Amino acid sequence: MGSIYDTDLDRNDANHVPLSPISFLTRTARAYPEKLAVIHGSLRHSWGEVYERSVRLASALSKRGVKRGDTVAVMAPNIPAFVEAHFGVPMSGAVLNALNIRLDAEAIAFILKHGEAKVILVDREFSSVIAQAVETLETKPLIIDIDDPLAEQGDLIGEIEYEAFLKEGDPGFEFHRPTDEWDAIALNYTSGTTGDPKGVVTHHRGAYLNALGNAMEWDLPHFPVYLWTLPMFHCNGWCFPWTIAAKAGVNVCLRRVEPFAILSAISEHKVSHLCGAPIVMSLMIQLPEKERPTFDHPVAMMTAGASPPASVISGMEAMGVTVTHTYGLTEVYGPSIACAWKPEWDELPLKERARLKARQGLPYITQEDLMVANPETLEPLPWDGESLGEIMIRGNAVMKGYLKNPATTEKSFAGGWFHTGDLAVTHPDGHVEIKDRSKDIIISGGENISSVEVEDVLYSHPDVAAAAVVAKPDAKWGETPCAFIELKSGSDVTPEAIIAYAREHLAHFKAPRLVVFGELPKTATGKIQKFMLRKRAREMG
């Protein structure tokens, strides 16, 4: 028998509305229609205009037969149309599939076919690869060209151009809100480093919550000026298109992530916030001081992935940029865990601050829980800063699952936790620190070596711009560490000197046995592609 609170107190339209980030745009357009929302070259749009354009996009898609559960793909850099797609596509009831602009035609064709895309919005810079991909498809999607005036190349290949397409839409269109917050809002494909990429399906509820989590964890004020250095195709820009709408901020668009362009935009537009991988910070501080545009206002940067070395944090602080380190995956909407920084830590020496910031920390307040556990037994490991296990997450900002891949979905959710595949320890204060991907642990003579630990030491060398350490097969030890390093401009350091430096700061068995200099392969988000380096290391024999 239910309690008194279960009687005549039913859910209804007045007291229960499915959560969706669409509501962030509707509220901001109502409260601040005149506020600046988008900067792109000489173009300026207010929030009222972004709302109208997004509604027109939803209407035009609907008139073309797009309905709930259809897939609409976007192939574009960080431009205004991409911001609008984050609202207009779900307003049509469809699911947004943001495509990685670095992928080749074969990979794009796989994604379009697997995701059953009905429509593709394509910036003309990428029209060639889309044309090649679509050529191989039996069912051809509607192609809509985005003729961005800042694009430097590319042909128009679509049936209609984006601005003309918007004119087909009705600004008074009664757009679709999700009937259930569990409805899919986005489809994002993982990198596919082993086999075909997996399609991560996320829902309106998770997008809503993680967008708010960004604002809360970063203490984001109203009207921030946000620079788009993070690709919008990467986990939907970590949900920041929705976060910036919720806070009525300004989206400063950037077609290419280049250090001079970044610093120029920060200076010119008084940018207050930006995101990016540690390599983006390295690019910024490596730009010679005499070439750097300067600014004197506070700037906050959120980063994820490998922990930024102390030298990078120091360089960013010298510029006036405060760094927040987070952890996440596509499957948890981007950043989901952040260092719970304490004000008293501000007075600590740089090296100690860097050590604390390297700890990814605790779940977002909008996420539910995480633990470091034995991946087989799900037994939580001690909070001793040493016991290595797999990090697992549960909460409302976790994906629905992998599209058309029930076996992998079930395996990923075994035991009621999302298994990340990342290895971590938990410190006595409850903060989690990622040590490595499970596949990146190097087992040498029976000893586990964290590639991240070795990389941290290499990054502290004054001549190292970027470093990645992978396992190299060894007849005696099974595996030994192999370091691939990008040197700073003008450096004449030798591999032998790098190895000697590592041996000074690490147990000797952890130091690289081989050091290879050269440019490191990276994804569009700046992450180093270790799978390519592992292949090279194996081929070296």
Sequence and secondary structure as in RCSB ss.txt:
>XXXX:A:sequence
MGSIYDTDLDRNDANHVPLSPISFLTRTARAYPEKLAVIHGSLRHSWGEVYERSVRLASALSKRGVKRGDTVAVM
APNIPAFVEAHFGVPMSGAVLNALNIRLDAEAIAFILKHGEAKVILVDREFSSVIAQAVETLETKPLIIDIDDPL
AEQGDLIGEIEYEAFLKEGDPGFEFHRPTDEWDAIALNYTSGTTGDPKGVVTHHRGAYLNALGNAMEWDLPHFPV
YLWTLPMFHCNGWCFPWTIAAKAGVNVCLRRVEPFAILSAISEHKVSHLCGAPIVMSLMIQLPEKERPTFDHPVA
MMTAGASPPASVISGMEAMGVTVTHTYGLTEVYGPSIACAWKPEWDELPLKERARLKARQGLPYITQEDLMVANP
ETLEPLPWDGESLGEIMIRGNAVMKGYLKNPATTEKSFAGGWFHTGDLAVTHPDGHVEIKDRSKDIIISGGENIS
SVEVEDVLYSHPDVAAAAVVAKPDAKWGETPCAFIELKSGSDVTPEAIIAYAREHLAHFKAPRLVVFGELPKTAT
GKIQKFMLRKRAREMG
>XXXX:A:secstr
   GGGSS    TTT     THHHHHHHHHH TTSEEEEETTEEEEHHHHHHHHHHHHHHHHHTT  TT EEEEE
 SB HHHHHHHHHHHHTT EEEE  TT  HHHHHHHHHHTTEEEEEEEGGGHHHHHHHHHT SS  EEEEE  TT
  S    SSEEHHHHHHTS TT      SSTTSEEEEEE   SSSS  EEEEEHHHHHHHHHHHHHHTT  SS E
EE  S TTSHHHHTHHHHHHHTT EEE BSS  HHHHHHHHHHHT  EEE  HHHHHHHHHS GGG     S EE
EEEESS   HHHHHHHHHHTEEEEEEEEEGGGTEEEEE    GGGGGS HHHHHHHHTS BEE TTS EEEEE T
TT  B  SSS   EEEEEESSSS SEETT HHHHHHHTGGGSEEEEEEEEE TTS EEEEEEGGG EEETTEEE 
HHHHHHHHHTSTTEEEEEEEEEEETTTEEEEEEEEEE TT    HHHHHHHHHHHS GGGS SEEEES   B TT
S B HHHHHHHHHHT 
